[in-house]
């Protein structure tokens, strides 16, 4: 592995020891033709995830790097810390529960490399066309997506999808706040970045339980939504200065 791989796969995980081995093997298989690294952030797990990941490193998973939070700091902070540590030009984010399919990453990277790729392309956003979640979770997500789209006009059908490919430099320029991962498309567009949407597979959770309930997501999401709306309304990045000639 080179010191500067093309893509860094970032996986925030809290108590996902049952799902990580399969997910990490899928990542290695999907990216067999790429120069890549994988950074898993153990977000305060109590199920032995860190020891499991170290075991995988010792068994020859040379692309794997592990960051550990002594206490849970949340998904957005985990992704941000992984992005800071990443060496790749592009970041691919995956949820640690195995519901995102790593086999979709090559197709998203192909859009980055496409001949018609705009110079300011910064984000490929995954769109879970057929979600494998409970009815209540799908309903809550539809409601949140409609409200978000109305306020932010971010042209994103599924901003909550954990599978995204983002230019690292562009991501690190975004304002950090807890739960920012749900608003990456809107924030990228606020910084004049272009985005494409790519349909992706979504799978049922095979083990473990979700770490957040629908009420938790709704209460936090409403506050964050108005915060991002305020940020977008206050931006002046649409104006470009003119440089005077001698």
C-alpha positions, 0 to 999 in steps of 0.5 A: 500500500502506498502512502497516498492511496486513491481512496480511504474507506471510513467506517464508524462502528460502535459494538459491531463486532459481529458485522465487521469481519464480513464487512471488511472482507467485502471491502477488500474484495470490492476494492481488489483493483484499487490502491486503498486503505480502510480506517475503522473508528471503534466508537467506544465499543464494549463488545471487543471490537478493538481486539477483533480489529487488531487480530485482523491486522495481525492476520494480514489485513495490511490496508486496515487502520484502527482508531479508538474512542475511549467513549462514544463520540458519535458517527459524525465525530468518528467520520471526521477523525477518520478523515483527518487521519486518512491518506486518500484523495477520496473518502468512501464512508460506510456504516459499520452495521453492514447494511451498506454494500461495499460492492457499490464503491467501484461504480461510485469511483467510476463517476469520479473518473468519468470523462464528463466529470465536472471539475468541481465534483466533490461528492457522490451520494448514495441513494438507497432505492430499496431500503431494508429497514422497518416501516417506522424507520422508513416513514421517519426517513421520508418525512425528514427527507421531505422537510430537509428538501423543502428547507435546504433545496439540496437535490438529494433523495437520500441524504441519510445514506451512509455510503458516500464518496467525498473528496477529502480536502472538500470534506475537511473544509466543511463546518464540523458539528455533531450529526453533520454527516446527515447534511454533507450534500447540503454543506458541499453545495454550500461550498460550491461543490458539484454532486452526483447521486448514485443508486446503491444496494441496501441490506437488512442488518444481519446482527446487532441493533441500531444505536438510535431510535426514530424519536432520537433522530427526529429531535436532534435532526430538527435542531440540526436542520434549522442550523444548516438552513441558517448556515446556508442563508448566511453564506456569501461563497456564491460571489467570486472576487475579480483580480485586477490586472497590472 
